[in-house]
Amino acid sequence: MAISRANISRQLKGGRKVAAKKKKNWIPKNLKKGALRKSLGVGKGKKIPAKKLAAAAKKPGKLGQRARLAQTFKKMNKRKS
């Protein structure tokens, strides 16, 4: 059975058809709620200093992950403008 381009999104998996997954908003909810800001001790409504963000990005665990993601978003924002 040949797979046509129209049916690429539907593949057989374990003997059953699987519908194509919709794109979801992949930005974590805790990022929207200010988890990084709270853990760095920066007040609400203030910007996180670049040096503080860079230092946090070198740390392991969730704090480091959130800081690296924030740096990535910062780069993405610069590309748009």
C-alpha positions in Angstrom: 0.0 0.0 0.0 1.5 3.3 -1.1 1.3 6.3 1.1 0.0 9.4 -0.7 0.9 12.9 0.3 -2.6 13.5 1.5 -2.3 10.6 4.0 1.2 11.3 5.3 -0.4 12.9 8.5 -2.2 9.6 9.2 0.0 6.6 9.8 -0.7 3.2 11.1 0.6 2.9 14.7 0.1 -0.4 16.5 -2.7 -1.5 14.1 -4.8 1.7 14.5 -4.9 5.0 12.7 -3.5 8.0 14.5 -4.8 11.5 13.6 -2.3 14.2 12.9 -1.3 16.2 15.9 -2.3 19.9 16.0 0.4 22.5 16.7 0.1 23.6 20.3 1.5 26.6 22.1 4.7 25.1 23.4 5.7 27.9 25.7 5.5 26.6 29.2 2.9 28.0 31.5 5.4 28.6 34.3 7.3 30.9 32.0 4.3 33.0 31.5 3.7 33.2 35.2 7.1 34.6 36.0 8.8 31.6 37.6 12.3 32.7 36.3 11.7 36.2 37.6 10.7 35.0 41.0 13.6 32.6 41.3 16.1 35.4 40.3 14.5 37.8 42.8 13.6 40.5 40.2 10.6 42.6 41.0 7.4 42.3 39.0 7.3 44.7 36.0 11.1 45.1 36.0 13.5 43.6 33.3 15.9 40.9 34.2 19.5 42.2 33.8 21.5 40.5 31.1 24.4 39.6 33.4 22.0 38.0 35.9 20.4 36.0 33.1 23.7 34.9 31.8 24.8 33.8 35.2 21.6 31.9 35.7 22.0 30.2 32.3 25.2 28.5 33.5 23.5 26.9 36.5 22.1 23.3 36.4 18.5 22.3 36.9 15.3 24.2 36.2 16.7 27.6 36.9 19.4 27.1 34.2 16.8 25.7 31.7 14.5 28.6 32.2 17.3 31.1 31.8 18.6 29.5 28.6 15.0 29.5 27.2 14.7 33.2 28.1 17.9 33.9 26.2 16.6 32.0 23.2 13.4 34.0 23.2 15.4 37.2 23.5 17.3 36.3 20.3 14.0 35.4 18.5 12.6 38.8 19.4 15.6 40.6 17.9 15.2 38.7 14.6 11.7 39.9 14.1 12.5 43.6 14.3 
